[in-house]
Amino acid sequence: MLRHRDFRLLWGGETVSELGSQVSLLAIPLLAVRTLHATTFEMGLLTAASTAAFLVVGLPAGVWVDRIRRRRVMIGADLGRLLALGSVPIAFAVGALTLAQLFVVTLASGILTVFFDVAYQSYLPALVGREHLVEGNAKLTGSEQVAAVAGPSVAGGLVQAIGSSAAVAVDAASFLVSAAAVGAIRVPEPKPVVPEGGHPRLVHDIAEGLRFVFRNTLLRAIAATTATSNFFGGIAAAVQIVFLVRSVHASPGVIGLLFSMGGVGGVLGALAAGPIARRVGGARATLIGIAGNVGGLLIPLTMPGAGLVLFGIGFMIVSFFVVVYNVNQVSFRQRLCPDRLLGRMNASMRFVVWGVLPIGALIGGVLGSFVGLRPTLWIGAVGEVLAIGWLLASPMRSMRDFPEAPEPPLSDAG
């Protein structure tokens, strides 16, 4: 893959945009909390807005990605995010920035991210070949995690040096770099398949993608596991920054450093995902990955001063094992699915596993307001640990590796 020019372009562009996104991931909530004085519930709403797009357009996005050349979708999504995020520093400069605008920008950026992510996961098999998917996914995930190491630290420094709004401008510019890199790819993309008589109705195509996911025992268990983990992760994410600012009094620079520790764990996880799978098998590596959620139990123990390191260590452990889990289960999904259904399969999975995030975030905002920030973190951490139950109840518990061929579909009665 290192000698594959077009993969390097995709990889490089994605790395730059991920670095920028990590900056906004910290800068926008800090802008809301410290400049616009958002309440705990409003922070829950803001967190929900960042992932609500998976519920709003998640399923239709898969159909459209299967009908359009996927590279065009990726370029359009990058340019749209450039415009959306670029409006934040402009509004701040003229004194017109409001929480309402942050909600709209976050939602719009999230919708465009849905299209980009579904398109890029569906484009990768055509770009690198299915035999190189684990390596390709590991490198892409590794670069995301490198960005997660550098991004929060850069964001914390930028917020302290030039302010939150200017830091968001850095993210906006990163999407221009990504669009240029994707646009320079030369590998011809297969033309989307048009069925005889034209494409069927949107609902028909959506249903076909959902059936592919839910009629396969392993995909169904992976979807339930990831959704449960993300739901409780959303509860915790809604209050994490408020907790760090108001309960343990961490500065923006320290907050950035703590989130960077999660990126360190992710980088190590990306390096280890392939070797672990080769050593113990892809199915076992997936189980090991989700079991790593136990590290999140350190996060609610975070205290001021030296106790802040518990947040970073817990975040690092979870990030390591989440990456091992994702590299292996995503590669299995991409190998299993026929090309014509890749967009709908990825969108169906994302609708289920990411669509619960805004619900979790809203609940997290409510819980944080009524039961407190630390108890809310405990609820999120314990729920993430229990997510493994779905996989343990599936055939995966006794498997070493994933099957290479699709599982025969269940009958409608089954």
Steps between C-alpha positions, in 0.01 A plus 500: 500500500791737560591463130140558387490864380124544506464335839765740631293793371185374671700424814673839504184701435310307763781551752498878451121527528499274807761722663282803431191321629677419825564872542129582460402206719658688789473861381124510434395360842749733672358790299152401618598452867749780556383771257127440456450356854304193389323299771553127552175425315598731211831315475303176475303654213820610328649152532175353367507737202843369400364147450130559427578487129528122516131489595397771253678389181683181597291254298434714188872586487583136433260484206634821345861391549424177312346702214771767462875478449630486854801725446273787394299457819819523708619819328158665534481411868845648565413829328168521686674456836746775402210743453307395811790519744641811333188690604589469871810724511329749267196527729724526806704780340190714445352421843209298361586148619226321694439154639231456234761546228729246667210252504430556128866486397558186704194329349590603144858385544370172642274440198790556262719271711241223463525524122880513504540206738250275322660586164859446613429167670321387184774636269795335678446142363509633141809710575720239671336162431325287760816306580661820639203624704639420846826679418318794340253536787781469755701777334200730463395436859859545615520842336169595663651407832820693430272795437327422827839521673603830343157658454388557859844626603509733200142604571570573866803707405314682223205580725733648761711684241252626238154411632243229427351659189836531324571137587177401319633682190792254498254213473316671214823534303586133553201392292629697201822296520299176519286596197812575294663168597192293413461692174856402398431124519544337157367146550177478295197432712255233381185652356199460733277210395163607360243216512287429194208738502689751713550521873213380720342729755711637783311296760569178310874568489512595868317180592746292297793639698327443833410142405862425412612612846226354717468162325864422575556372853849647539416841351193517723709428811766753398233764442339439842837501678626818337166678546488415872858615551438822306175574682669496839806669351270781388369537854855543628617722213223752567648590839872427468618852414258663746630258765863584423437876500261535793558200727875442482596850376727393212634770264450477120863391458464220754169390348668480161782291647255258664311444176833457321573203724198335342662561162820331619298192590332512161830515311629198693168323432533563126852356502385199701167424325648302210756303705238413763263376229775289342595358839156416641262544205277789392195388702701463822673832437157662473395351835824611663445848361154553648610350833745789528210730596578398857775764494230768495420425864803715591346816351233566769776466764672814365587757768668845495878517488686172453168315481447647153732232363226240561291664227789481256592140583140382479452682170823350365403141590153532347637662183756221451242224516231691308737528205584127516126431501413738216783408261405133517121524491497769225740298283277194544194700394675636191620153392160345556289751308461509118615829344153610388380490864805650672352848539171370637668247730731764646216750530272245667769414752575866564132584536472242776833543676538878467131586505489418872770759577274808497246314715774411746629858496155644576455253785851585621414869506186433702676262740787745545254772596300289747727231648836668452798477266695221672201262538423556131855396412455183707178412316676544166808299598309203644265487200795488259650205688173305475481545121707185447199290602357506145815342352524244779144394420586454131699231314803729513578386856621164363658624175867562432459688173225648286356313200605630159170425326159653578286307745185359337213745565227411743152443368244774547336286765829471688 
